[in-house]
Amino acid sequence: MQMIIVSVFKLIVVVTLFSLSKALGGLTSVVHGNPLKVIKDELDGLVFIDQRLAAIYPLIQTFKNNISSDPLNITGSWVGSDICSYKGFYCDSPPNNKSAITLASIDFNGFQLTAPSLDGFIDQLPDLALFHANSNFFSGTISPNIAKLPYLYELDISNNLFSGPFPSSILAMNTLSFLDIRFNQFSGSIPPQLFTKGLDILFVNNNDFIQQLAEILGNSHLFYLTLANNKFYGPIPRSIAKYFSGISEVLLLNNMLSGCLPYELGYLTETMVFDAGNNLLTGPIPFSLGCLKKAEVVNFAGNLLYGGVPEVVCAMPNLANLSLSNNYFSHVGPICRSLIKKGVLDVRNNCILGLPEQRSPHECSAFFSKPRYCSYRPTYRYLPCWLPGFSGSSMGLSEPAPAPV
């Protein structure tokens, strides 16, 4: 009986090898000879605990042969039939067969492997659910076949050498909830369809994307959005709260965003981190930011903001760090001053009289000598929430705050 099972496994592997040979276009040499023949010869005497593992053995070995640098000798463990013990490989039962054993996830984080492509590898692993490969030297393209994987819901290729336009094959994936492509060399624009894919977490920071921020926002339930260190430009859309009402973290720092802050930011009531530092944003801070009841870190440092720092913003209950340095704010009230003393509020290099480490009078005068204008200026005193001691006439409100656009 065991011989029959082994024979079936080897038949599956031979078929896989034949298909792989065609897919690789007749690849014949890694060091000497035909690597596919070598892999087939290695199968003699190997016994696999499940036919699913037997079928992917040649895929793994072919990928191993394509790795040109392995300084940590990771692939030294990729030997024999016990694929589940290979370093970086993790097995589990597939959703459609709880009695089977298959390769369910791969974690290559920090392995420093070098390979010209992942094509023909991850896109051919039918039961793969997670692929994490942060901090390697992978490049090439992402195969359209990746969209055929029925269980893949986490894809992390961050801190590699991928380049070119956003990998469009990702748009065809219907199971993806986590996507991390940060610290690569992707360029061009991000397709707006990405924001309608049902992602929970999206990291695209530290690439070379360039486009208007308003072009990519769509109906989404993202919890984490990281667009930092790219070249996104234009204003923060007033519709941001409608798109990301439940978002926990928004990182927009180090882009080229401009325009005035929309009061609709105050509707991001689930947000704990909002970072738009080092952009070209201007105008006053909307009082509505005081409604960010869960906010712990808020950063608008390195912009062109001016006016007073609203007391209601400094009164946010969970605030641990409010960074407003390198702007043109002109005054702060007693609540804000108490945060300065505690080291929570940073207003260095502004135009606030009586505080240390401020801009020179000449620099401040030159900034304020130019006309400044923000649309929807009356909305800057709106509060879309009830805050004791701040809401109502004490804030100069003549009408309820309008609903988000």
KOLDO-998897 format. One record per residue (C-alpha): residue number from 0; x, y, z. Coordinates in Angstrom, 3 decimals. Example, Ala and Ser with C-alpha at 12.3 -4.5 7.8 and 13.67 -1.06 7.14 Angstrom:
BEGIN
<site marpa="0" c1="12.300" c2="-4.500" c3="7.800"/>
<site marpa="1" c1="13.670" c2="-1.060" c3="7.140"/>
! end
This chain:
BEGIN
<site marpa="0" c1="0.000" c2="0.000" c3="0.000"/>
<site marpa="1" c1="2.835" c2="2.373" c3="0.910"/>
<site marpa="2" c1="4.530" c2="1.663" c3="-2.441"/>
<site marpa="3" c1="1.318" c2="2.593" c3="-4.262"/>
<site marpa="4" c1="1.096" c2="5.889" c3="-2.364"/>
<site marpa="5" c1="4.748" c2="6.671" c3="-3.073"/>
<site marpa="6" c1="4.230" c2="5.883" c3="-6.760"/>
<site marpa="7" c1="1.223" c2="8.183" c3="-6.906"/>
<site marpa="8" c1="3.234" c2="10.942" c3="-5.251"/>
<site marpa="9" c1="6.035" c2="10.545" c3="-7.776"/>
<site marpa="10" c1="3.587" c2="10.584" c3="-10.671"/>
<site marpa="11" c1="2.201" c2="13.885" c3="-9.367"/>
<site marpa="12" c1="5.717" c2="15.278" c3="-9.068"/>
<site marpa="13" c1="6.662" c2="14.166" c3="-12.598"/>
<site marpa="14" c1="3.599" c2="15.957" c3="-13.973"/>
<site marpa="15" c1="4.536" c2="19.038" c3="-11.935"/>
<site marpa="16" c1="8.095" c2="18.908" c3="-13.234"/>
<site marpa="17" c1="6.860" c2="18.705" c3="-16.816"/>
<site marpa="18" c1="4.564" c2="21.696" c3="-16.296"/>
<site marpa="19" c1="7.328" c2="23.604" c3="-14.542"/>
<site marpa="20" c1="9.740" c2="22.896" c3="-17.371"/>
<site marpa="21" c1="7.290" c2="24.364" c3="-19.876"/>
<site marpa="22" c1="6.584" c2="27.363" c3="-17.633"/>
<site marpa="23" c1="10.293" c2="28.102" c3="-17.308"/>
<site marpa="24" c1="10.729" c2="27.990" c3="-21.058"/>
<site marpa="25" c1="13.257" c2="25.177" c3="-21.081"/>
<site marpa="26" c1="15.520" c2="26.310" c3="-18.267"/>
<site marpa="27" c1="18.449" c2="23.883" c3="-18.384"/>
<site marpa="28" c1="21.344" c2="25.134" c3="-16.327"/>
<site marpa="29" c1="21.948" c2="26.364" c3="-12.834"/>
<site marpa="30" c1="25.429" c2="24.997" c3="-12.266"/>
<site marpa="31" c1="25.808" c2="22.016" c3="-14.589"/>
<site marpa="32" c1="23.246" c2="19.888" c3="-16.364"/>
<site marpa="33" c1="19.469" c2="20.000" c3="-16.168"/>
<site marpa="34" c1="18.227" c2="21.126" c3="-12.710"/>
<site marpa="35" c1="14.794" c2="19.593" c3="-13.288"/>
<site marpa="36" c1="16.386" c2="16.204" c3="-13.936"/>
<site marpa="37" c1="18.448" c2="16.592" c3="-10.770"/>
<site marpa="38" c1="15.297" c2="17.372" c3="-8.790"/>
<site marpa="39" c1="13.552" c2="14.343" c3="-10.280"/>
<site marpa="40" c1="16.508" c2="12.122" c3="-9.377"/>
<site marpa="41" c1="16.397" c2="13.433" c3="-5.803"/>
<site marpa="42" c1="12.868" c2="12.085" c3="-5.455"/>
<site marpa="43" c1="14.101" c2="8.486" c3="-5.392"/>
<site marpa="44" c1="13.604" c2="7.249" c3="-1.867"/>
<site marpa="45" c1="11.669" c2="10.342" c3="-0.677"/>
<site marpa="46" c1="8.383" c2="9.740" c3="1.106"/>
<site marpa="47" c1="5.989" c2="12.649" c3="1.676"/>
<site marpa="48" c1="3.272" c2="12.743" c3="4.322"/>
<site marpa="49" c1="0.804" c2="14.289" c3="1.888"/>
<site marpa="50" c1="0.513" c2="14.435" c3="-1.883"/>
<site marpa="51" c1="0.098" c2="18.225" c3="-1.685"/>
<site marpa="52" c1="3.640" c2="18.472" c3="-0.338"/>
<site marpa="53" c1="4.955" c2="16.085" c3="-2.964"/>
<site marpa="54" c1="3.470" c2="18.271" c3="-5.689"/>
<site marpa="55" c1="5.207" c2="21.463" c3="-4.520"/>
<site marpa="56" c1="8.599" c2="19.901" c3="-3.796"/>
<site marpa="57" c1="9.950" c2="20.608" c3="-7.312"/>
<site marpa="58" c1="8.662" c2="24.193" c3="-7.144"/>
<site marpa="59" c1="10.607" c2="24.817" c3="-3.951"/>
<site marpa="60" c1="13.766" c2="23.159" c3="-5.228"/>
<site marpa="61" c1="13.624" c2="25.084" c3="-8.500"/>
<site marpa="62" c1="13.218" c2="28.338" c3="-6.583"/>
<site marpa="63" c1="16.138" c2="27.302" c3="-4.377"/>
<site marpa="64" c1="18.296" c2="26.817" c3="-7.474"/>
<site marpa="65" c1="17.358" c2="30.310" c3="-8.668"/>
<site marpa="66" c1="18.571" c2="31.947" c3="-5.451"/>
<site marpa="67" c1="21.917" c2="33.579" c3="-6.211"/>
<site marpa="68" c1="22.791" c2="34.716" c3="-2.694"/>
<site marpa="69" c1="21.954" c2="33.182" c3="0.686"/>
<site marpa="70" c1="24.310" c2="34.703" c3="3.277"/>
<site marpa="71" c1="22.487" c2="33.120" c3="6.228"/>
<site marpa="72" c1="22.390" c2="29.651" c3="4.612"/>
<site marpa="73" c1="18.613" c2="29.559" c3="4.908"/>
<site marpa="74" c1="18.245" c2="27.153" c3="2.006"/>
<site marpa="75" c1="20.578" c2="24.693" c3="3.696"/>
<site marpa="76" c1="17.513" c2="23.361" c3="5.503"/>
<site marpa="77" c1="15.507" c2="22.973" c3="2.287"/>
<site marpa="78" c1="16.523" c2="19.344" c3="1.891"/>
<site marpa="79" c1="14.500" c2="16.154" c3="1.930"/>
<site marpa="80" c1="10.811" c2="15.390" c3="2.026"/>
<site marpa="81" c1="9.970" c2="17.102" c3="5.338"/>
<site marpa="82" c1="8.978" c2="20.415" c3="3.763"/>
<site marpa="83" c1="7.226" c2="21.449" c3="6.970"/>
<site marpa="84" c1="10.635" c2="21.635" c3="8.687"/>
<site marpa="85" c1="12.219" c2="23.849" c3="6.020"/>
<site marpa="86" c1="13.258" c2="27.205" c3="7.448"/>
<site marpa="87" c1="10.585" c2="29.781" c3="6.592"/>
<site marpa="88" c1="7.941" c2="27.213" c3="5.619"/>
<site marpa="89" c1="4.878" c2="26.463" c3="7.760"/>
<site marpa="90" c1="2.320" c2="23.728" c3="7.229"/>
<site marpa="91" c1="-1.303" c2="23.401" c3="8.223"/>
<site marpa="92" c1="-4.532" c2="21.819" c3="7.040"/>
<site marpa="93" c1="-6.136" c2="23.516" c3="4.036"/>
<site marpa="94" c1="-9.651" c2="24.923" c3="4.533"/>
<site marpa="95" c1="-11.162" c2="22.377" c3="2.155"/>
<site marpa="96" c1="-9.620" c2="19.288" c3="3.792"/>
<site marpa="97" c1="-8.935" c2="19.265" c3="7.526"/>
<site marpa="98" c1="-7.287" c2="15.843" c3="7.348"/>
<site marpa="99" c1="-4.664" c2="16.938" c3="4.820"/>
<site marpa="100" c1="-1.312" c2="18.680" c3="5.393"/>
<site marpa="101" c1="-0.118" c2="21.409" c3="3.056"/>
<site marpa="102" c1="2.186" c2="24.413" c3="2.855"/>
<site marpa="103" c1="0.039" c2="27.193" c3="4.318"/>
<site marpa="104" c1="2.421" c2="30.088" c3="4.920"/>
<site marpa="105" c1="5.902" c2="31.336" c3="4.119"/>
<site marpa="106" c1="7.897" c2="33.770" c3="6.247"/>
<site marpa="107" c1="11.162" c2="34.896" c3="4.646"/>
<site marpa="108" c1="11.405" c2="38.092" c3="6.713"/>
<site marpa="109" c1="15.022" c2="39.138" c3="7.153"/>
<site marpa="110" c1="16.500" c2="36.194" c3="5.243"/>
<site marpa="111" c1="18.477" c2="38.452" c3="2.824"/>
<site marpa="112" c1="17.855" c2="36.102" c3="-0.082"/>
<site marpa="113" c1="18.556" c2="37.258" c3="-3.634"/>
<site marpa="114" c1="16.516" c2="35.984" c3="-6.571"/>
<site marpa="115" c1="15.583" c2="37.563" c3="-9.905"/>
<site marpa="116" c1="11.901" c2="36.727" c3="-9.577"/>
<site marpa="117" c1="9.185" c2="35.140" c3="-7.463"/>
<site marpa="118" c1="7.235" c2="34.111" c3="-10.556"/>
<site marpa="119" c1="6.683" c2="30.390" c3="-10.829"/>
<site marpa="120" c1="7.023" c2="30.047" c3="-7.071"/>
<site marpa="121" c1="4.444" c2="31.676" c3="-4.818"/>
<site marpa="122" c1="1.864" c2="31.868" c3="-7.611"/>
<site marpa="123" c1="2.081" c2="28.064" c3="-7.994"/>
<site marpa="124" c1="1.496" c2="27.196" c3="-4.320"/>
<site marpa="125" c1="-2.242" c2="26.437" c3="-4.352"/>
<site marpa="126" c1="-2.888" c2="26.443" c3="-0.594"/>
<site marpa="127" c1="-0.737" c2="29.436" c3="0.363"/>
<site marpa="128" c1="-2.452" c2="31.829" c3="2.782"/>
<site marpa="129" c1="0.412" c2="34.093" c3="3.909"/>
<site marpa="130" c1="3.586" c2="35.208" c3="2.162"/>
<site marpa="131" c1="5.944" c2="37.523" c3="4.057"/>
<site marpa="132" c1="9.319" c2="38.411" c3="2.538"/>
<site marpa="133" c1="10.434" c2="41.656" c3="4.165"/>
<site marpa="134" c1="14.120" c2="42.564" c3="3.838"/>
<site marpa="135" c1="15.327" c2="40.413" c3="0.980"/>
<site marpa="136" c1="16.636" c2="41.216" c3="-2.497"/>
<site marpa="137" c1="13.795" c2="39.954" c3="-4.657"/>
<site marpa="138" c1="12.874" c2="41.735" c3="-7.875"/>
<site marpa="139" c1="10.990" c2="41.124" c3="-11.095"/>
<site marpa="140" c1="7.222" c2="41.138" c3="-11.457"/>
<site marpa="141" c1="4.243" c2="39.668" c3="-9.632"/>
<site marpa="142" c1="2.662" c2="36.993" c3="-11.815"/>
<site marpa="143" c1="-1.023" c2="37.344" c3="-12.800"/>
<site marpa="144" c1="-1.398" c2="33.753" c3="-11.603"/>
<site marpa="145" c1="-1.219" c2="34.984" c3="-8.021"/>
<site marpa="146" c1="-4.871" c2="35.992" c3="-8.361"/>
<site marpa="147" c1="-5.785" c2="32.312" c3="-8.745"/>
<site marpa="148" c1="-4.645" c2="31.422" c3="-5.221"/>
<site marpa="149" c1="-7.911" c2="30.915" c3="-3.321"/>
<site marpa="150" c1="-6.626" c2="31.440" c3="0.234"/>
<site marpa="151" c1="-3.877" c2="34.073" c3="0.011"/>
<site marpa="152" c1="-4.872" c2="36.951" c3="2.283"/>
<site marpa="153" c1="-1.513" c2="38.419" c3="3.408"/>
<site marpa="154" c1="1.153" c2="39.542" c3="0.930"/>
<site marpa="155" c1="4.290" c2="41.285" c3="2.173"/>
<site marpa="156" c1="7.102" c2="42.009" c3="-0.294"/>
<site marpa="157" c1="8.377" c2="45.084" c3="1.542"/>
<site marpa="158" c1="12.003" c2="46.215" c3="1.553"/>
<site marpa="159" c1="13.030" c2="44.474" c3="-1.651"/>
<site marpa="160" c1="14.073" c2="45.594" c3="-5.139"/>
<site marpa="161" c1="10.761" c2="45.591" c3="-6.983"/>
<site marpa="162" c1="10.313" c2="48.464" c3="-9.417"/>
<site marpa="163" c1="8.088" c2="49.734" c3="-12.190"/>
<site marpa="164" c1="4.362" c2="50.447" c3="-12.008"/>
<site marpa="165" c1="2.054" c2="49.176" c3="-9.294"/>
<site marpa="166" c1="1.672" c2="45.387" c3="-9.820"/>
<site marpa="167" c1="-1.715" c2="45.187" c3="-11.511"/>
<site marpa="168" c1="-1.991" c2="41.456" c3="-10.809"/>
<site marpa="169" c1="-2.789" c2="42.355" c3="-7.201"/>
<site marpa="170" c1="-6.008" c2="44.050" c3="-8.334"/>
<site marpa="171" c1="-7.409" c2="40.672" c3="-9.394"/>
<site marpa="172" c1="-6.956" c2="39.168" c3="-5.929"/>
<site marpa="173" c1="-10.273" c2="38.833" c3="-4.112"/>
<site marpa="174" c1="-9.055" c2="37.330" c3="-0.838"/>
<site marpa="175" c1="-6.357" c2="39.857" c3="0.079"/>
<site marpa="176" c1="-6.763" c2="41.773" c3="3.356"/>
<site marpa="177" c1="-3.122" c2="42.742" c3="4.083"/>
<site marpa="178" c1="-0.784" c2="44.286" c3="1.499"/>
<site marpa="179" c1="2.697" c2="45.603" c3="2.246"/>
<site marpa="180" c1="4.844" c2="46.837" c3="-0.669"/>
<site marpa="181" c1="6.732" c2="49.598" c3="1.170"/>
<site marpa="182" c1="10.452" c2="50.275" c3="0.717"/>
<site marpa="183" c1="10.647" c2="49.269" c3="-2.929"/>
<site marpa="184" c1="11.033" c2="51.304" c3="-6.118"/>
<site marpa="185" c1="7.494" c2="51.232" c3="-7.477"/>
<site marpa="186" c1="6.555" c2="54.357" c3="-9.425"/>
<site marpa="187" c1="3.697" c2="55.956" c3="-11.308"/>
<site marpa="188" c1="0.231" c2="55.898" c3="-9.802"/>
<site marpa="189" c1="-1.786" c2="53.556" c3="-7.609"/>
<site marpa="190" c1="-4.958" c2="52.285" c3="-9.310"/>
<site marpa="191" c1="-8.034" c2="53.594" c3="-7.451"/>
<site marpa="192" c1="-9.533" c2="50.089" c3="-7.640"/>
<site marpa="193" c1="-7.105" c2="49.024" c3="-4.923"/>
<site marpa="194" c1="-9.176" c2="50.935" c3="-2.381"/>
<site marpa="195" c1="-12.299" c2="48.965" c3="-3.222"/>
<site marpa="196" c1="-10.711" c2="45.542" c3="-2.674"/>
<site marpa="197" c1="-11.702" c2="45.176" c3="0.973"/>
<site marpa="198" c1="-8.183" c2="45.578" c3="2.367"/>
<site marpa="199" c1="-7.786" c2="46.032" c3="6.113"/>
<site marpa="200" c1="-4.136" c2="47.101" c3="6.070"/>
<site marpa="201" c1="-2.219" c2="48.863" c3="3.289"/>
<site marpa="202" c1="1.432" c2="49.928" c3="3.357"/>
<site marpa="203" c1="2.803" c2="51.603" c3="0.217"/>
<site marpa="204" c1="5.196" c2="54.038" c3="1.872"/>
<site marpa="205" c1="8.759" c2="54.690" c3="0.702"/>
<site marpa="206" c1="8.230" c2="54.175" c3="-3.003"/>
<site marpa="207" c1="8.060" c2="56.723" c3="-5.806"/>
<site marpa="208" c1="4.316" c2="56.974" c3="-6.409"/>
<site marpa="209" c1="3.097" c2="60.339" c3="-7.677"/>
<site marpa="210" c1="-0.550" c2="61.382" c3="-8.046"/>
<site marpa="211" c1="-3.290" c2="63.422" c3="-6.439"/>
<site marpa="212" c1="-4.378" c2="62.023" c3="-3.113"/>
<site marpa="213" c1="-8.029" c2="62.497" c3="-4.053"/>
<site marpa="214" c1="-7.616" c2="60.156" c3="-7.040"/>
<site marpa="215" c1="-6.981" c2="57.052" c3="-4.970"/>
<site marpa="216" c1="-9.472" c2="57.340" c3="-2.153"/>
<site marpa="217" c1="-12.501" c2="55.118" c3="-2.492"/>
<site marpa="218" c1="-15.014" c2="53.260" c3="-0.411"/>
<site marpa="219" c1="-12.839" c2="51.306" c3="1.980"/>
<site marpa="220" c1="-12.777" c2="49.838" c3="5.464"/>
<site marpa="221" c1="-9.020" c2="50.173" c3="5.947"/>
<site marpa="222" c1="-7.731" c2="50.169" c3="9.509"/>
<site marpa="223" c1="-4.159" c2="51.176" c3="8.613"/>
<site marpa="224" c1="-3.197" c2="53.403" c3="5.684"/>
<site marpa="225" c1="0.457" c2="54.266" c3="5.124"/>
<site marpa="226" c1="1.246" c2="56.486" c3="2.129"/>
<site marpa="227" c1="4.293" c2="58.213" c3="3.625"/>
<site marpa="228" c1="7.470" c2="59.105" c3="1.741"/>
<site marpa="229" c1="6.070" c2="59.233" c3="-1.772"/>
<site marpa="230" c1="5.002" c2="62.169" c3="-3.955"/>
<site marpa="231" c1="1.268" c2="62.382" c3="-3.366"/>
<site marpa="232" c1="0.027" c2="65.920" c3="-3.886"/>
<site marpa="233" c1="-3.080" c2="68.064" c3="-3.691"/>
<site marpa="234" c1="-5.346" c2="68.669" c3="-0.698"/>
<site marpa="235" c1="-6.577" c2="66.162" c3="1.844"/>
<site marpa="236" c1="-10.075" c2="65.477" c3="0.463"/>
<site marpa="237" c1="-13.080" c2="66.579" c3="2.495"/>
<site marpa="238" c1="-14.515" c2="63.129" c3="1.842"/>
<site marpa="239" c1="-11.750" c2="61.395" c3="3.808"/>
<site marpa="240" c1="-14.040" c2="60.650" c3="6.758"/>
<site marpa="241" c1="-16.609" c2="59.030" c3="4.509"/>
<site marpa="242" c1="-13.967" c2="56.773" c3="3.011"/>
<site marpa="243" c1="-12.092" c2="55.901" c3="6.201"/>
<site marpa="244" c1="-14.495" c2="56.406" c3="9.095"/>
<site marpa="245" c1="-13.130" c2="53.411" c3="11.034"/>
<site marpa="246" c1="-9.438" c2="53.872" c3="10.320"/>
<site marpa="247" c1="-6.975" c2="53.581" c3="13.193"/>
<site marpa="248" c1="-3.769" c2="54.930" c3="11.658"/>
<site marpa="249" c1="-3.157" c2="57.377" c3="8.791"/>
<site marpa="250" c1="0.416" c2="58.169" c3="7.725"/>
<site marpa="251" c1="0.710" c2="60.869" c3="5.047"/>
<site marpa="252" c1="4.043" c2="62.383" c3="6.067"/>
<site marpa="253" c1="6.776" c2="63.427" c3="3.648"/>
<site marpa="254" c1="4.689" c2="63.941" c3="0.539"/>
<site marpa="255" c1="3.671" c2="67.103" c3="-1.318"/>
<site marpa="256" c1="0.158" c2="67.590" c3="0.065"/>
<site marpa="257" c1="-1.124" c2="71.164" c3="-0.048"/>
<site marpa="258" c1="-4.235" c2="73.191" c3="0.681"/>
<site marpa="259" c1="-6.070" c2="73.680" c3="3.949"/>
<site marpa="260" c1="-7.078" c2="71.034" c3="6.467"/>
<site marpa="261" c1="-10.737" c2="70.003" c3="6.087"/>
<site marpa="262" c1="-12.888" c2="70.130" c3="9.216"/>
<site marpa="263" c1="-14.109" c2="66.635" c3="8.252"/>
<site marpa="264" c1="-10.943" c2="65.263" c3="9.854"/>
<site marpa="265" c1="-12.907" c2="65.566" c3="13.076"/>
<site marpa="266" c1="-15.074" c2="62.645" c3="12.018"/>
<site marpa="267" c1="-12.128" c2="60.218" c3="12.173"/>
<site marpa="268" c1="-13.172" c2="59.276" c3="15.684"/>
<site marpa="269" c1="-11.450" c2="55.862" c3="15.642"/>
<site marpa="270" c1="-8.076" c2="57.260" c3="14.593"/>
<site marpa="271" c1="-5.230" c2="56.892" c3="17.077"/>
<site marpa="272" c1="-2.378" c2="58.117" c3="14.844"/>
<site marpa="273" c1="-2.670" c2="60.858" c3="12.229"/>
<site marpa="274" c1="0.619" c2="61.992" c3="10.717"/>
<site marpa="275" c1="0.773" c2="64.530" c3="7.887"/>
<site marpa="276" c1="4.123" c2="66.056" c3="8.784"/>
<site marpa="277" c1="6.486" c2="67.585" c3="6.227"/>
<site marpa="278" c1="4.040" c2="68.534" c3="3.515"/>
<site marpa="279" c1="2.818" c2="71.902" c3="2.188"/>
<site marpa="280" c1="-0.443" c2="72.097" c3="4.140"/>
<site marpa="281" c1="-1.576" c2="75.557" c3="5.162"/>
<site marpa="282" c1="-4.324" c2="77.399" c3="7.021"/>
<site marpa="283" c1="-5.507" c2="77.072" c3="10.628"/>
<site marpa="284" c1="-6.108" c2="73.854" c3="12.522"/>
<site marpa="285" c1="-9.842" c2="73.037" c3="12.536"/>
<site marpa="286" c1="-11.409" c2="72.913" c3="15.990"/>
<site marpa="287" c1="-12.975" c2="69.624" c3="14.893"/>
<site marpa="288" c1="-9.692" c2="67.811" c3="15.532"/>
<site marpa="289" c1="-10.650" c2="68.007" c3="19.185"/>
<site marpa="290" c1="-13.236" c2="65.306" c3="18.445"/>
<site marpa="291" c1="-10.518" c2="62.713" c3="17.825"/>
<site marpa="292" c1="-11.198" c2="61.127" c3="21.197"/>
<site marpa="293" c1="-8.864" c2="58.170" c3="20.589"/>
<site marpa="294" c1="-5.971" c2="60.146" c3="19.097"/>
<site marpa="295" c1="-2.629" c2="59.492" c3="20.758"/>
<site marpa="296" c1="-0.212" c2="60.862" c3="18.147"/>
<site marpa="297" c1="-0.993" c2="63.821" c3="15.870"/>
<site marpa="298" c1="1.748" c2="65.297" c3="13.691"/>
<site marpa="299" c1="1.493" c2="68.361" c3="11.455"/>
<site marpa="300" c1="5.108" c2="69.476" c3="11.890"/>
<site marpa="301" c1="6.928" c2="70.925" c3="8.904"/>
<site marpa="302" c1="3.984" c2="72.523" c3="7.102"/>
<site marpa="303" c1="2.701" c2="76.076" c3="6.533"/>
<site marpa="304" c1="-0.040" c2="76.119" c3="9.168"/>
<site marpa="305" c1="-0.802" c2="79.316" c3="11.052"/>
<site marpa="306" c1="-3.186" c2="80.955" c3="13.516"/>
<site marpa="307" c1="-3.715" c2="79.830" c3="17.082"/>
<site marpa="308" c1="-3.425" c2="76.282" c3="18.322"/>
<site marpa="309" c1="-7.013" c2="75.495" c3="19.389"/>
<site marpa="310" c1="-7.421" c2="74.730" c3="23.070"/>
<site marpa="311" c1="-9.971" c2="72.062" c3="22.195"/>
<site marpa="312" c1="-7.278" c2="70.197" c3="20.251"/>
<site marpa="313" c1="-4.879" c2="70.326" c3="23.180"/>
<site marpa="314" c1="-7.663" c2="68.907" c3="25.372"/>
<site marpa="315" c1="-7.919" c2="65.609" c3="23.477"/>
<site marpa="316" c1="-8.168" c2="63.025" c3="26.276"/>
<site marpa="317" c1="-5.639" c2="60.427" c3="25.067"/>
<site marpa="318" c1="-3.089" c2="62.722" c3="23.485"/>
<site marpa="319" c1="0.514" c2="61.603" c3="24.042"/>
<site marpa="320" c1="2.287" c2="63.562" c3="21.306"/>
<site marpa="321" c1="1.126" c2="66.629" c3="19.370"/>
<site marpa="322" c1="3.846" c2="67.833" c3="17.012"/>
<site marpa="323" c1="3.284" c2="71.270" c3="15.442"/>
<site marpa="324" c1="6.885" c2="72.444" c3="15.105"/>
<site marpa="325" c1="8.178" c2="74.241" c3="12.009"/>
<site marpa="326" c1="4.943" c2="76.019" c3="11.136"/>
<site marpa="327" c1="3.756" c2="79.607" c3="11.659"/>
<site marpa="328" c1="1.412" c2="79.385" c3="14.653"/>
<site marpa="329" c1="1.126" c2="82.679" c3="16.505"/>
<site marpa="330" c1="-0.390" c2="81.855" c3="19.897"/>
<site marpa="331" c1="-1.312" c2="79.093" c3="22.345"/>
<site marpa="332" c1="-3.699" c2="79.062" c3="25.307"/>
<site marpa="333" c1="-3.260" c2="77.750" c3="28.861"/>
<site marpa="334" c1="-4.255" c2="74.147" c3="28.103"/>
<site marpa="335" c1="-1.750" c2="73.994" c3="25.262"/>
<site marpa="336" c1="0.933" c2="75.624" c3="27.405"/>
<site marpa="337" c1="0.483" c2="72.914" c3="30.008"/>
<site marpa="338" c1="1.132" c2="70.305" c3="27.307"/>
<site marpa="339" c1="4.307" c2="72.149" c3="26.300"/>
<site marpa="340" c1="5.560" c2="71.885" c3="29.886"/>
<site marpa="341" c1="4.765" c2="68.171" c3="29.941"/>
<site marpa="342" c1="6.622" c2="67.579" c3="26.687"/>
<site marpa="343" c1="3.449" c2="66.491" c3="24.898"/>
<site marpa="344" c1="3.136" c2="69.520" c3="22.590"/>
<site marpa="345" c1="6.036" c2="70.628" c3="20.406"/>
<site marpa="346" c1="5.675" c2="74.148" c3="18.957"/>
<site marpa="347" c1="9.310" c2="74.965" c3="18.312"/>
<site marpa="348" c1="10.160" c2="77.106" c3="15.306"/>
<site marpa="349" c1="6.820" c2="78.910" c3="15.053"/>
<site marpa="350" c1="5.918" c2="82.565" c3="15.636"/>
<site marpa="351" c1="4.673" c2="82.431" c3="19.247"/>
<site marpa="352" c1="5.804" c2="85.405" c3="21.330"/>
<site marpa="353" c1="7.297" c2="84.598" c3="24.702"/>
<site marpa="354" c1="8.257" c2="81.011" c3="23.893"/>
<site marpa="355" c1="11.831" c2="79.846" c3="23.233"/>
<site marpa="356" c1="13.156" c2="78.452" c3="19.960"/>
<site marpa="357" c1="10.816" c2="80.398" c3="17.663"/>
<site marpa="358" c1="11.311" c2="81.803" c3="14.169"/>
<site marpa="359" c1="12.836" c2="85.243" c3="13.820"/>
<site marpa="360" c1="10.481" c2="88.259" c3="13.651"/>
<site marpa="361" c1="11.686" c2="88.894" c3="10.110"/>
<site marpa="362" c1="10.804" c2="85.354" c3="8.998"/>
<site marpa="363" c1="7.352" c2="85.543" c3="10.587"/>
<site marpa="364" c1="6.678" c2="88.987" c3="9.139"/>
<site marpa="365" c1="7.639" c2="87.818" c3="5.657"/>
<site marpa="366" c1="5.228" c2="84.884" c3="5.899"/>
<site marpa="367" c1="2.256" c2="86.915" c3="7.149"/>
<site marpa="368" c1="2.834" c2="89.716" c3="4.627"/>
<site marpa="369" c1="1.458" c2="87.444" c3="1.901"/>
<site marpa="370" c1="-2.294" c2="86.909" c3="1.566"/>
<site marpa="371" c1="-3.617" c2="83.632" c3="2.976"/>
<site marpa="372" c1="-6.943" c2="82.083" c3="2.051"/>
<site marpa="373" c1="-8.812" c2="78.902" c3="2.892"/>
<site marpa="374" c1="-12.134" c2="77.839" c3="1.427"/>
<site marpa="375" c1="-14.930" c2="76.960" c3="3.860"/>
<site marpa="376" c1="-13.297" c2="79.114" c3="6.523"/>
<site marpa="377" c1="-16.477" c2="79.208" c3="8.679"/>
<site marpa="378" c1="-16.183" c2="75.443" c3="9.152"/>
<site marpa="379" c1="-12.966" c2="75.841" c3="11.106"/>
<site marpa="380" c1="-14.946" c2="76.540" c3="14.275"/>
<site marpa="381" c1="-17.418" c2="73.693" c3="13.796"/>
<site marpa="382" c1="-17.369" c2="70.831" c3="16.281"/>
<site marpa="383" c1="-18.989" c2="67.613" c3="15.026"/>
<site marpa="384" c1="-19.144" c2="66.263" c3="18.592"/>
<site marpa="385" c1="-20.244" c2="67.415" c3="22.045"/>
<site marpa="386" c1="-17.330" c2="68.413" c3="24.268"/>
<site marpa="387" c1="-18.194" c2="69.864" c3="27.693"/>
<site marpa="388" c1="-16.661" c2="73.288" c3="28.092"/>
<site marpa="389" c1="-16.041" c2="73.729" c3="24.381"/>
<site marpa="390" c1="-19.257" c2="73.063" c3="22.453"/>
<site marpa="391" c1="-21.918" c2="75.660" c3="21.787"/>
<site marpa="392" c1="-21.625" c2="79.423" c3="22.106"/>
<site marpa="393" c1="-18.261" c2="79.289" c3="23.862"/>
<site marpa="394" c1="-16.805" c2="78.191" c3="20.558"/>
<site marpa="395" c1="-18.659" c2="80.763" c3="18.529"/>
<site marpa="396" c1="-20.893" c2="78.176" c3="16.905"/>
<site marpa="397" c1="-23.990" c2="79.566" c3="15.284"/>
<site marpa="398" c1="-25.217" c2="76.251" c3="13.866"/>
<site marpa="399" c1="-24.562" c2="72.511" c3="14.225"/>
<site marpa="400" c1="-21.579" c2="71.096" c3="12.417"/>
<site marpa="401" c1="-22.538" c2="69.766" c3="8.998"/>
<site marpa="402" c1="-22.257" c2="66.084" c3="8.179"/>
<site marpa="403" c1="-19.099" c2="64.912" c3="6.397"/>
<site marpa="404" c1="-19.036" c2="65.288" c3="2.639"/>
! end
